Amino acid sequence: MGKTDKLSVFISLVLRHNPGAAGITLDEHGWADVQKLLEGVSATGRKIDMAVLEEIVKNDSKQRYSFNEDKTLIRANQGHSVPVDVELKEQEPPEFLYHGTADRFLKSIHAEGLKPMSRLYVHLSKDVETALKVGKRHGSPVVLKVRSGAMYREGYKFYLSENGVWLTKMVSKKYLEK
Ligand code: HQG
């Protein structure tokens, strides 16, 4: 992992899970003050300035972060475990979405469905390839096909994050394709 990648991982930790790690707070919509973030991250001994932060936001492989218009605020687009409302757009999902996981979780998933675990939402991908990558993070990957269209027609809400991740509160096992 390069220097900027490591910094990006730390910023993702701060903006999604533990703002205190950089001595900052997030507002109710998940925004952090850019100046305070830069100062807070610097205070942990990491080298960062506005140019580096802009580079991270622009080049992040999953487009995880957004600035506000005048770049005084920054937030993660999705993936939080802290309870913030990032004003996700509710949207009709495609007929099927995919969830990448590891084979060791299958027994539990087939018993109780997909749960958000430590995050606010279950994360779903629009294609098998992306889901496979997500699954690999946890071990031997398995891709589950989710009947998202049927869920939507039955009243479940879906959200599409700024960076193209589909989110929903939970997926009952009856919507998992065998
Ligand atoms: C599993 C990455 C047992 C679930 C990715 C997953 C994604 C269950 C794990 C984003 C379960 C949670 C999120 C149940 C779900 N029993 N295990 N009932 N229900 N699980 O990391 O979806 O790089 O919180 O299958 O690209 O893997 O961080 O969620 O394996 O978009 O930007 O519990 O994180 O993006 O793991 O990944 P996670 P995820 P970033």
Residues whose N, C-alpha, C, O or C-beta is under 5 A from the ligand:
A	BS01	HQG	K62 G79 G100 T101 A102 F105 S108 I109 E112 G113 L114 K115 P116 M117 R119 H123 V134 H138 V165
